[in-house]
Amino acid sequence: MSPKVLVVDDDSNICELLRLYLEKEGYRVVLAGDGEQAIAMFRENNPAIILLDIMLPLLDGWQVCREIRKTAQTPIIMLTAKGEVFDKVLGLELGADDYVTKPFDAKEVVARVKAVLRRSNGDASAGSGTKEVRFDKLMVSLTNYELRIDGKRVDAPPKELELLYHLASNPNRVFTRNQLLDEVWGFDYYGDSRTIDVHVKRLREKLEGVSPKWSLQTVWSVGYKFETSD
C-alpha cells in the first residue's frame, strides 16, 4: 500500500496543490487546517510522513511537532514562510527532519518527501545483518533503532541514531560536516551544514558525562569525531 502523507496548512490552496502533486506520485493524502486537527488526524491516520506548516491556528507547527515527538518519530518536513536561520534551527531541534521555505515549488516538496522517506526506510530494508556498535555504557543499534545509555533505553530520533552510529562505527576518524551530510543524510539532502550542528548538540545532551572512555568531539574548523581512549 502506498505511503500516507499528512499535509497541515491553513491555506486550502496550498493543501490542494500539494495533494494534487503527491497523489500524482501515488501517495495517499490527508489534510488538516489547524494544529489541533493536525494532531487528531495524525492519531487517526498514522501517516508515513508529515508536511507541517509553522504558522497555524490554535496550535502552531512547533507545538504540533513537540506533541507528535512525545510518542512518535514519524518524519516531519516543516513548511514555513520564515527563512531566518533561527526558525530552521528551532524546527530541527524539535525533531523535524527537513524544512521548506515558502514560496516553494511543489515538485521540490515531492522530491523532499521521497528523499526523507528513502532515508528513513533505507536502513530497515538494507538487509538482515546486525548493525550495532557498543562502547562502555553505550549501545547504538540500527537494526531496531535503539539507543541504550548505561543499560537504559533512551528515546532518540532516527537521524540522531544514524549520525551517532556512523561516527561511533569509525572511532577517532574526523568527518567534515559535508561528509556527514553526504554519508548520513544522503547526497539528495536539501539542507545545510547547520543541520549537523543541531543534531550533535542534541546527542551531547544525551551523552554528556556517561563514560570517560569515549566522547563526541568537535574538531574546530573541520567537523566532528567519536573519540575513544583505546
Helices and strands as residue ranges (DSSP letters): E 4-8, H 12-24, E 28-32, H 35-45, E 49-53, H 61-69, E 76-80, H 85-93, E 98-101, H 106-122, E 132-135, E 138-141, E 146-149, E 152-154, H 158-168, E 175-176, H 177-180, I 181-185, H 194-207, E 214-219, E 223-228
